[in-house]
Amino acid sequence: MADAFEAMRKRMRAGFDDFPILSAVLGVSKESASCDCQKRYNTFELKSRGTGKARAISAPCQHLKLMQRALLDRILCHVAPHDAAMAFVRGRSIASNARRHHRATHIFTTDICSFFPSITAAHLSPMFEKRFRHLSSDAIKEIIDLVTDEGRLPQGAPTSPHLANLVMFDFDERCSWFCDRLGAVYTRYADDISISAKDAETLRHIASVVAEGLRALAMQVNPEKTRHLGPLHRKTVTGLDIGGERIRPTRTFRKKTAALVRMSVRYPDKMQRHRSRVCGYLAFWHGVDPADRELAKLVSAMGLDDWTERILAASAFERQFDGTCDYTLGGQIPF
Ligand SMILES: [Zn+2]
């Protein structure tokens, strides 16, 4: 019994000794990487600020996280995601994703169910063999062990976002190629797929290609989040309004934020405890369109004139890009 426990404990360790090839290459010191934690991953629920929905997060222990971060920065980042992959890449955001569909008349949007956990070693292995040709099969095995939890990408590891983008590369390429030929536009923001086209017929055709591609990857779409929108609908992409002069947060969001600011001005004492939430909404808005005049008025009404861009940039809106990757095209992979 004690032996079985010890064996299990050893298996769960993310220590330096479990990754001989990687630890040598990554230059992580033995002291900082050796791990005696009870669990490799800590699982908890996190409520999204925007939607209020709870997501299950599996956060790696600090030692494992250090190794994953080094792996991301030194090896994984040398391979770039597709141009149509809009999430987790520096310089791309929900706003630049929405901008590619600005003023489209017909939009198809869909959402891949539990995106990171649906990516398994079976997706990662061929991707590594194809994109990281310098890696030996032993190194690939070590990497896959380092970045997966029970054979799946954990929601909460710094390596998961970029790896998910790389696994989706061929799918992105196929969808983009197909859309190009039909004068349509394809983008993917993490699990959110958006396609805009000139007519409904083209869009239906492309939607079937997308569905087929996802089936081939053993991924499922969320039917509740799948929409075909035509000229008469108010259209949003990654939660942003794409029908107006500029890309903006939705009217509902803007009205709610403006109402909260008015309340904060009128009842500063009562609203004090909601202040950080209101500032979070303003910061989100700022991230979408920093030059918005309606926003400038609200920021000044809140007495936030002294807020520098830096403070706003460090806000909640930016935190979702934790896994952002500075990939360097054509860089030297240290193998
Ligand atoms: Zn640890």
Residues whose N, C-alpha, C, O or C-beta is under 5 A from the ligand:
A	BS01	ZN	C35 D36 C37 C61 Q62 H63 L64
